[in-house]
């Protein structure tokens, strides 16, 4: 499996991820809660969910608090993240994890061994923005194929609009919030990894919505946004 710099970054700071994200990323918990609310609204209490780029399982944990009967398949490019996610979900709801896989979303074949039409939802939080645009469009197409008819893709992503200063504003807020982490060595270590190794590819909300529609999704809409982060949902007809 090809391993890019973003995956190396997350492998190296898996243990510190939750503290860093919850403290430094503005409205991180709101994004997770809104993801879970959106899933519950569209699919009820017992959906079968692919957590795409699961990280340490925070989105899945939020989903299980609202949709207690959900069954979760975990997929991430970082083996360390997948292991942390499994332990977290098992502690919340034993037997909710129906499988897991370590695979790079930027590489061909990450969807191998996953049955087409298997999932009620594909959920992805702050992940797809790390894919170059060709890989992004390929991933959206694979998500469409993995969903059952009527299933939903729900994704939280960073975006950038022409002539908008929201991305810079967001980054300034993150930098200011670093001081809330009481361990300065941890803060400096994780933030340096992100700045040196974590790669982002930003497009506008309208461009992303157009790519989703080209992949076949219907009812594509923005559910929530905050500065340069938006939660978008689309349904497979």
TORKOL-4160 file (C-alpha; in steps of 0.2 Angstrom, whole numbers, padded with zeros to 4 digits, m for minus):
237
<pt num="1" X="0000" Y="0000" Z="0000"/>
<pt num="2" X="0007" Y="0017" Z="m0005"/>
<pt num="3" X="0010" Y="0028" Z="0010"/>
<pt num="4" X="0009" Y="0047" Z="0009"/>
<pt num="5" X="0015" Y="0060" Z="0021"/>
<pt num="6" X="m0003" Y="0063" Z="0028"/>
<pt num="7" X="m0004" Y="0044" Z="0033"/>
<pt num="8" X="0013" Y="0045" Z="0041"/>
<pt num="9" X="0008" Y="0060" Z="0050"/>
<pt num="10" X="m0007" Y="0052" Z="0058"/>
<pt num="11" X="0002" Y="0036" Z="0062"/>
<pt num="12" X="0014" Y="0046" Z="0072"/>
<pt num="13" X="0002" Y="0056" Z="0082"/>
<pt num="14" X="m0013" Y="0044" Z="0084"/>
<pt num="15" X="m0011" Y="0044" Z="0103"/>
<pt num="16" X="m0012" Y="0063" Z="0103"/>
<pt num="17" X="m0025" Y="0065" Z="0090"/>
<pt num="18" X="m0041" Y="0067" Z="0101"/>
<pt num="19" X="m0033" Y="0080" Z="0113"/>
<pt num="20" X="m0026" Y="0090" Z="0099"/>
<pt num="21" X="m0042" Y="0090" Z="0088"/>
<pt num="22" X="m0054" Y="0093" Z="0102"/>
<pt num="23" X="m0044" Y="0107" Z="0109"/>
<pt num="24" X="m0037" Y="0116" Z="0094"/>
<pt num="25" X="m0049" Y="0113" Z="0080"/>
<pt num="26" X="m0063" Y="0126" Z="0081"/>
<pt num="27" X="m0081" Y="0118" Z="0082"/>
<pt num="28" X="m0074" Y="0100" Z="0080"/>
<pt num="29" X="m0087" Y="0093" Z="0092"/>
<pt num="30" X="m0101" Y="0103" Z="0083"/>
<pt num="31" X="m0095" Y="0095" Z="0067"/>
<pt num="32" X="m0096" Y="0077" Z="0074"/>
<pt num="33" X="m0113" Y="0080" Z="0082"/>
<pt num="34" X="m0120" Y="0087" Z="0066"/>
<pt num="35" X="m0114" Y="0072" Z="0057"/>
<pt num="36" X="m0123" Y="0061" Z="0069"/>
<pt num="37" X="m0139" Y="0071" Z="0068"/>
<pt num="38" X="m0139" Y="0071" Z="0049"/>
<pt num="39" X="m0136" Y="0052" Z="0049"/>
<pt num="40" X="m0150" Y="0049" Z="0062"/>
<pt num="41" X="m0162" Y="0060" Z="0052"/>
<pt num="42" X="m0160" Y="0052" Z="0035"/>
<pt num="43" X="m0157" Y="0034" Z="0041"/>
<pt num="44" X="m0164" Y="0031" Z="0059"/>
<pt num="45" X="m0156" Y="0021" Z="0073"/>
<pt num="46" X="m0149" Y="0006" Z="0065"/>
<pt num="47" X="m0139" Y="0010" Z="0049"/>
<pt num="48" X="m0124" Y="0001" Z="0042"/>
<pt num="49" X="m0110" Y="0014" Z="0041"/>
<pt num="50" X="m0093" Y="0014" Z="0032"/>
<pt num="51" X="m0083" Y="0027" Z="0042"/>
<pt num="52" X="m0071" Y="0032" Z="0028"/>
<pt num="53" X="m0055" Y="0038" Z="0035"/>
<pt num="54" X="m0061" Y="0034" Z="0053"/>
<pt num="55" X="m0046" Y="0041" Z="0062"/>
<pt num="56" X="m0048" Y="0037" Z="0081"/>
<pt num="57" X="m0067" Y="0034" Z="0079"/>
<pt num="58" X="m0074" Y="0050" Z="0084"/>
<pt num="59" X="m0087" Y="0051" Z="0071"/>
<pt num="60" X="m0093" Y="0033" Z="0074"/>
<pt num="61" X="m0093" Y="0037" Z="0093"/>
<pt num="62" X="m0105" Y="0052" Z="0090"/>
<pt num="63" X="m0116" Y="0041" Z="0078"/>
<pt num="64" X="m0118" Y="0028" Z="0091"/>
<pt num="65" X="m0124" Y="0040" Z="0104"/>
<pt num="66" X="m0139" Y="0044" Z="0093"/>
<pt num="67" X="m0141" Y="0028" Z="0082"/>
<pt num="68" X="m0137" Y="0015" Z="0095"/>
<pt num="69" X="m0140" Y="0001" Z="0083"/>
<pt num="70" X="m0128" Y="0007" Z="0070"/>
<pt num="71" X="m0116" Y="m0006" Z="0063"/>
<pt num="72" X="m0099" Y="0002" Z="0059"/>
<pt num="73" X="m0085" Y="m0003" Z="0047"/>
<pt num="74" X="m0069" Y="0006" Z="0050"/>
<pt num="75" X="m0057" Y="0011" Z="0036"/>
<pt num="76" X="m0041" Y="0022" Z="0037"/>
<pt num="77" X="m0024" Y="0023" Z="0030"/>
<pt num="78" X="m0016" Y="0023" Z="0047"/>
<pt num="79" X="m0016" Y="0006" Z="0056"/>
<pt num="80" X="m0013" Y="0015" Z="0072"/>
<pt num="81" X="m0028" Y="0025" Z="0070"/>
<pt num="82" X="m0039" Y="0010" Z="0066"/>
<pt num="83" X="m0033" Y="0001" Z="0082"/>
<pt num="84" X="m0037" Y="0016" Z="0093"/>
<pt num="85" X="m0054" Y="0017" Z="0084"/>
<pt num="86" X="m0058" Y="m0001" Z="0087"/>
<pt num="87" X="m0054" Y="0001" Z="0106"/>
<pt num="88" X="m0065" Y="0017" Z="0107"/>
<pt num="89" X="m0080" Y="0009" Z="0099"/>
<pt num="90" X="m0079" Y="m0007" Z="0108"/>
<pt num="91" X="m0079" Y="0002" Z="0124"/>
<pt num="92" X="m0095" Y="0012" Z="0119"/>
<pt num="93" X="m0104" Y="m0002" Z="0110"/>
<pt num="94" X="m0097" Y="m0020" Z="0110"/>
<pt num="95" X="m0101" Y="m0029" Z="0093"/>
<pt num="96" X="m0105" Y="m0012" Z="0084"/>
<pt num="97" X="m0089" Y="m0014" Z="0073"/>
<pt num="98" X="m0093" Y="m0026" Z="0059"/>
<pt num="99" X="m0076" Y="m0025" Z="0051"/>
<pt num="100" X="m0060" Y="m0014" Z="0048"/>
<pt num="101" X="m0047" Y="m0011" Z="0034"/>
<pt num="102" X="m0031" Y="m0002" Z="0033"/>
<pt num="103" X="m0030" Y="0006" Z="0015"/>
<pt num="104" X="m0024" Y="0022" Z="0008"/>
<pt num="105" X="m0039" Y="0032" Z="0000"/>
<pt num="106" X="m0027" Y="0039" Z="m0013"/>
<pt num="107" X="m0022" Y="0022" Z="m0019"/>
<pt num="108" X="m0032" Y="0011" Z="m0031"/>
<pt num="109" X="m0041" Y="m0003" Z="m0023"/>
<pt num="110" X="m0045" Y="0003" Z="m0006"/>
<pt num="111" X="m0063" Y="m0003" Z="m0009"/>
<pt num="112" X="m0058" Y="m0020" Z="m0013"/>
<pt num="113" X="m0067" Y="m0033" Z="m0002"/>
<pt num="114" X="m0081" Y="m0021" Z="0001"/>
<pt num="115" X="m0097" Y="m0027" Z="m0007"/>
<pt num="116" X="m0106" Y="m0014" Z="m0018"/>
<pt num="117" X="m0122" Y="m0008" Z="m0012"/>
<pt num="118" X="m0118" Y="m0014" Z="0006"/>
<pt num="119" X="m0119" Y="0002" Z="0016"/>
<pt num="120" X="m0133" Y="0013" Z="0021"/>
<pt num="121" X="m0121" Y="0028" Z="0024"/>
<pt num="122" X="m0103" Y="0032" Z="0020"/>
<pt num="123" X="m0097" Y="0045" Z="0033"/>
<pt num="124" X="m0081" Y="0055" Z="0032"/>
<pt num="125" X="m0075" Y="0069" Z="0043"/>
<pt num="126" X="m0061" Y="0080" Z="0039"/>
<pt num="127" X="m0053" Y="0067" Z="0027"/>
<pt num="128" X="m0058" Y="0069" Z="0009"/>
<pt num="129" X="m0049" Y="0086" Z="0009"/>
<pt num="130" X="m0033" Y="0077" Z="0010"/>
<pt num="131" X="m0035" Y="0069" Z="m0008"/>
<pt num="132" X="m0029" Y="0077" Z="m0024"/>
<pt num="133" X="m0044" Y="0081" Z="m0035"/>
<pt num="134" X="m0043" Y="0066" Z="m0046"/>
<pt num="135" X="m0042" Y="0055" Z="m0031"/>
<pt num="136" X="m0056" Y="0064" Z="m0023"/>
<pt num="137" X="m0067" Y="0061" Z="m0038"/>
<pt num="138" X="m0062" Y="0043" Z="m0039"/>
<pt num="139" X="m0066" Y="0041" Z="m0021"/>
<pt num="140" X="m0083" Y="0049" Z="m0022"/>
<pt num="141" X="m0087" Y="0037" Z="m0037"/>
<pt num="142" X="m0082" Y="0022" Z="m0026"/>
<pt num="143" X="m0093" Y="0029" Z="m0012"/>
<pt num="144" X="m0108" Y="0029" Z="m0023"/>
<pt num="145" X="m0105" Y="0011" Z="m0028"/>
<pt num="146" X="m0103" Y="0005" Z="m0010"/>
<pt num="147" X="m0120" Y="0013" Z="m0005"/>
<pt num="148" X="m0137" Y="0004" Z="m0007"/>
<pt num="149" X="m0150" Y="0014" Z="m0017"/>
<pt num="150" X="m0157" Y="0027" Z="m0005"/>
<pt num="151" X="m0140" Y="0027" Z="0005"/>
<pt num="152" X="m0131" Y="0043" Z="0010"/>
<pt num="153" X="m0114" Y="0050" Z="0008"/>
<pt num="154" X="m0111" Y="0063" Z="0023"/>
<pt num="155" X="m0094" Y="0072" Z="0023"/>
<pt num="156" X="m0087" Y="0086" Z="0033"/>
<pt num="157" X="m0073" Y="0094" Z="0023"/>
<pt num="158" X="m0063" Y="0110" Z="0023"/>
<pt num="159" X="m0066" Y="0121" Z="0008"/>
<pt num="160" X="m0060" Y="0137" Z="0000"/>
<pt num="161" X="m0069" Y="0151" Z="m0009"/>
<pt num="162" X="m0062" Y="0163" Z="m0021"/>
<pt num="163" X="m0058" Y="0180" Z="m0012"/>
<pt num="164" X="m0063" Y="0173" Z="0005"/>
<pt num="165" X="m0052" Y="0175" Z="0020"/>
<pt num="166" X="m0061" Y="0161" Z="0030"/>
<pt num="167" X="m0047" Y="0148" Z="0028"/>
<pt num="168" X="m0034" Y="0160" Z="0035"/>
<pt num="169" X="m0046" Y="0165" Z="0049"/>
<pt num="170" X="m0048" Y="0147" Z="0053"/>
<pt num="171" X="m0030" Y="0144" Z="0053"/>
<pt num="172" X="m0027" Y="0159" Z="0064"/>
<pt num="173" X="m0040" Y="0152" Z="0077"/>
<pt num="174" X="m0031" Y="0135" Z="0077"/>
<pt num="175" X="m0014" Y="0144" Z="0081"/>
<pt num="176" X="m0022" Y="0154" Z="0095"/>
<pt num="177" X="m0030" Y="0139" Z="0103"/>
<pt num="178" X="m0014" Y="0129" Z="0103"/>
<pt num="179" X="m0010" Y="0138" Z="0120"/>
<pt num="180" X="m0025" Y="0128" Z="0128"/>
<pt num="181" X="m0015" Y="0112" Z="0127"/>
<pt num="182" X="m0005" Y="0112" Z="0143"/>
<pt num="183" X="0009" Y="0101" Z="0137"/>
<pt num="184" X="0019" Y="0113" Z="0125"/>
<pt num="185" X="0030" Y="0099" Z="0119"/>
<pt num="186" X="0014" Y="0089" Z="0113"/>
<pt num="187" X="0007" Y="0105" Z="0105"/>
<pt num="188" X="0023" Y="0109" Z="0095"/>
<pt num="189" X="0026" Y="0091" Z="0090"/>
<pt num="190" X="0008" Y="0088" Z="0083"/>
<pt num="191" X="0007" Y="0105" Z="0075"/>
<pt num="192" X="0024" Y="0104" Z="0067"/>
<pt num="193" X="0019" Y="0087" Z="0060"/>
<pt num="194" X="0003" Y="0094" Z="0053"/>
<pt num="195" X="0011" Y="0109" Z="0045"/>
<pt num="196" X="0026" Y="0099" Z="0037"/>
<pt num="197" X="0017" Y="0083" Z="0032"/>
<pt num="198" X="m0002" Y="0085" Z="0032"/>
<pt num="199" X="m0008" Y="0089" Z="0014"/>
<pt num="200" X="m0024" Y="0098" Z="0010"/>
<pt num="201" X="m0033" Y="0101" Z="m0007"/>
<pt num="202" X="m0046" Y="0114" Z="m0005"/>
<pt num="203" X="m0060" Y="0117" Z="m0018"/>
<pt num="204" X="m0076" Y="0127" Z="m0016"/>
<pt num="205" X="m0092" Y="0120" Z="m0010"/>
<pt num="206" X="m0100" Y="0122" Z="m0027"/>
<pt num="207" X="m0086" Y="0113" Z="m0036"/>
<pt num="208" X="m0087" Y="0099" Z="m0023"/>
<pt num="209" X="m0106" Y="0098" Z="m0025"/>
<pt num="210" X="m0104" Y="0097" Z="m0044"/>
<pt num="211" X="m0091" Y="0082" Z="m0042"/>
<pt num="212" X="m0104" Y="0073" Z="m0031"/>
<pt num="213" X="m0118" Y="0076" Z="m0044"/>
<pt num="214" X="m0106" Y="0070" Z="m0058"/>
<pt num="215" X="m0103" Y="0054" Z="m0048"/>
<pt num="216" X="m0122" Y="0051" Z="m0048"/>
<pt num="217" X="m0128" Y="0058" Z="m0031"/>
<pt num="218" X="m0144" Y="0067" Z="m0029"/>
<pt num="219" X="m0151" Y="0079" Z="m0016"/>
<pt num="220" X="m0134" Y="0086" Z="m0014"/>
<pt num="221" X="m0134" Y="0100" Z="m0001"/>
<pt num="222" X="m0124" Y="0109" Z="0013"/>
<pt num="223" X="m0131" Y="0105" Z="0030"/>
<pt num="224" X="m0119" Y="0115" Z="0041"/>
<pt num="225" X="m0104" Y="0126" Z="0038"/>
<pt num="226" X="m0092" Y="0136" Z="0049"/>
<pt num="227" X="m0079" Y="0147" Z="0042"/>
<pt num="228" X="m0070" Y="0135" Z="0030"/>
<pt num="229" X="m0078" Y="0119" Z="0035"/>
<pt num="230" X="m0094" Y="0112" Z="0028"/>
<pt num="231" X="m0104" Y="0096" Z="0031"/>
<pt num="232" X="m0112" Y="0091" Z="0014"/>
<pt num="233" X="m0124" Y="0076" Z="0011"/>
<pt num="234" X="m0130" Y="0068" Z="m0005"/>
<pt num="235" X="m0141" Y="0053" Z="m0008"/>
<pt num="236" X="m0138" Y="0038" Z="m0020"/>
<pt num="237" X="m0155" Y="0037" Z="m0030"/>
